[in-house]
């Protein structure tokens, strides 16, 4: 995949950066670290510059985020409640009211989640879906997406430019960051699920 990304960027320049980052936001397995750090390296041997790479990368982030926000808007609470009403989810202890609670939480804390989530692997892409589900103000969504994405893009593009021919070393450290983040998030999810199930079991017993 890395070779294909590099080839697209070498051929399409800024447009390639924009397109790839938009796709990365929709399909998280595409690594933004490669796109951005190599984009930074390209500023050392082409007429591209750091500001331009960051700008087009941020545009790509916004376009990808809008697509996922739209998907989130289609996932109405009513449809999700119908899903939770199925036998499997009932066995797991989910209730229709959980959707309303989640939506309320996101309405209160979603802006921070959108802003800071842009710097967390996997979450940086998927955070747009609950934002759409919670009907976060679209223009605020764009603003926080732009701010968070720009910070992430500046960091990686600048590192790529600074490292020059050694830009791939950036990937090593960000792979570590991604692995640690995924491990921590996985642990948090397991703990939250266990607490959730324990509460449901206790409620049934009472």
Secondary structure by P-SEA (a helix, b strand, c coil): caaaaaaaaaacaaaaaaaaaaaaaacccccaaaaaaaaaaaaacccccaaaaaaaaaaaaaaaaaaaaaaaaaccaaaaaaaaacaaaaaaccccaaaaaaaaaaaacaaaaaaaaccccccccaaaaaaaaacccaaaaaaaaaaaaaaaaaaaaaaaaaaccccaaaaaaaaaaaaaaaaaaaaaaaaaaaaaaaaaaaaaac
